Amino acid sequence: MSIRDLHCLLQPRSIAVIGGSSRPGSLGRDLLENIRSGGFTGPIMAVNPKPVAMPGVSWASSVDKLETVPDLVLVVTPAETVAAIIEDLGRLGARLAVVLSAGFETDAGLASGVRETARRHRVRLVGPNTIGLIVPGAGLNASFAPKAAQPGGLALISQSGAIVAAMIDWAAERPIGFSGIVSVGDMVDVDLGDLIDLFAVDPATRAILLYLEAVTEPEKFISAARAAARLKPVIAIKAGRSAAGAAAARSHTGALAGSAEVYQTVLERCGVVVVDSLTGLLDAAEVTARLKPPAGGRVTILTNGGGAGILAADALEGAGASLAPLDSTLRARLDELLPPAWSQGNPIDLLGDADPLRYRHALRHALAAPDSDVLLLFHCPTRGVSSLAVAEAVVAELSAARAAGCRKPVIACWLGAPDSTVRTTLATADIPLFTTPDDAVRGLGYLLAAGRAQSILIEKRPLHATPPNRAAATRLIAGVRKAGRTLMSEIEAKDLLAAYGVPVIPTRFAAKADDVLDACADLAPPYVVKLVSPNITHKADVGGVALGLSSDSTAATAAFTMAERVARCHPEATVSGFAVETMSVRPHALELIAGIANDPTFGPVVLFGAGGHAVEVIDDKALGLPPLDREQAMKMIDRTRIGRQLKGYRTRLPADRVGIADVLCALSQIAIDHPEVVELDINPLVADADGVMVLDARAVISLERAPASRLVIRPVPVEWAADLVTRSGAHIHVRPVVPEDEAMLAEMFRNVSPDDLRFRFFSSLRQVDHDHLAMMTQVDYRRTISFVAVAPDGKAIAVALLASDADRVRAEVALSTRADWKGKGVSYSLLDHVIRYAAAQGIATIEAVESADHEEAISLERDLGFVAIRSADDPALCIVRRDLSPSAA
């Protein structure tokens, strides 16, 4: 449902408390007192069979006796009464309720009854089992929190009521304020994704904080988090770190892909900044809510204490930052301002007797330095120098610099325990304040991480593609399923990988030890013989691998020995046969692991890391979420320790990292195309300067005929590509845009007329830059898609962007066409294709916002069934709308 009817959470005009009471010590009274003391100015109604006498509160004996329909309903009655109350609220016409009642945890039937009743009456529910809702800017404290929160720019969404109370306490000391705080409770209806969407479009919210325990609607959560992170920082802490279920995995990959690592991977893919403590959550919130991420990580340090500056410089690398160079111009100016004993470098030591004026002059020139991206400012308390006066001087200088256009972030550290007036003074200039060098640098790290997280969502993508043989893979999987097996043999797993372009070492199957001689016939020695058994996961553990066999007879003997050993030591195991291959002799190759694991919440994940027999012990791995492209795969490689070895060192040449990345992309595509592949394990995947090669593989499939896809990030809907003929007879190919299309679209927009650019972007834009193109190419296919029309010569000739709201009920379309292809029916055919796609997605209404004088576009849209409506807010605009609901057909 997403954000339908949720706006009243942030701006309710009236409130009803079902179970509100004036009885001392009751929860109903506590809730009413918090609402009254919070400063809410709208009507407050209490519903209780017993009279409620409280100033500013009206009373009704039952829901049906309420004289007006409240914008927001708070329910604090026993769990068994809630379903009936929601029924009454639905009949009354109420649309939003926060259920604070507990007691649903032990009775799933109560929760499902409330959910179904709410859905039937289209009542949105937050909770149950929540401590409530706080919106300081609206004077609303509809919660059991012991303290009120200060107004500010942070939104907090928490799966723990206790964490809400703790965060309010800690924030009060900063001081840090909130635009809204929601304790989500058991999430029978409104969930994390809904609330992220709500705060993403809330103009009062500058950053979103998440305390997570478990995600219940992963696809919606990811879509909402990615959309929000494009607009403002999203910061999360994940509690409940566990690798539960890993012991039951049938592959190394499954054992390595623990829950905590998967959550970390998911959040980073969404552009979310991940912290590991509540203190970190507040620190990250403070810097990201006050400052915009800098363009880079070059840091200038100003300090009156050399030790503090050195400690900060030591910590920079861990934060992804480095010391900025001190150019000759800045050095000369500092020589004029500072005593001769100043440090002559970065950190810039102003010396212990630095007064407010020295700070101000040094800050002025440091802010102007072109080779620095961010400034860390330290003050160590000294006798005779007022810490507050220094803070005031810093604020005055920074305010003047910002008035002149300087946007360089400044982070401050007042060592020790600064007076609260210092913090308040610095806060007026949006300067985050820390009390230790480590904390200040960590805060900087969060700011840089926020910038990197947002850039991930819009970075350019390189073009690459290896068309797989999907038909061969489908036949292979069908054959295994027909045999009633879930475990693919090594040879079958290698054939599956080969169908997706992954280099595999040629392998032959021998059903019996006697057949090994024949299997060796077209292979070169030395040989490797490996056991094939559906009951033995790790062959080497039972002596099921023999290496370096010099002749076919030696290979056959090794097979006989294996069979005898298994029969003796593992009589319960079935020996299906033996895999025979030429031994790969690559002395400089590194052994890697790659594979697909299945997470219970987020579905398939791709794993990469150091391989070999000790893979779990080494535990060097990175995870990725399908769909993956080569750039994302390269970043997975870089996140591992073995990734550094792959770059080469001393006499070792760099390995084929692109080849490794393409293997990871192939695994991603297998996960997309074949949801029946539950696990896939490549170990080892060897890599050196000559390329990559799969030496061993195994796969587990589901016997379910058509398992539903568990992908939580929608891949490109390739099924919506089509060859079309326009009304003028022109042949065009229409397909979804992919990230690699950015350069092609940039070239197209260079050939769009200036007037059409003005109509498309409502500005005098002369060139469509990367940020605009990223909005069309780096999309979340759950709520946004671009379609490109391609001419027979391969050039892009038109592009249409369709962006839906979070509810996926209404969508807006915008279209541009090359000047030399106008008048050939391209726009009509492309828009018609978009309309059919929107209807298939269940979108009820599609709209276009046009300039009122853009008669060509309005006429085209009318031809396709749109109705033009002049905008009431701006007569220069026209809303062109088409109803796609089945009743309108």
Summary of the structure (lengths in Angstrom):
residues: 889
radius of gyration: 31.7
end to end distance: 23.7
largest distance: 97.5
contacts: 3140
relative contact order: 0.06
helix: 39%
strand: 23%
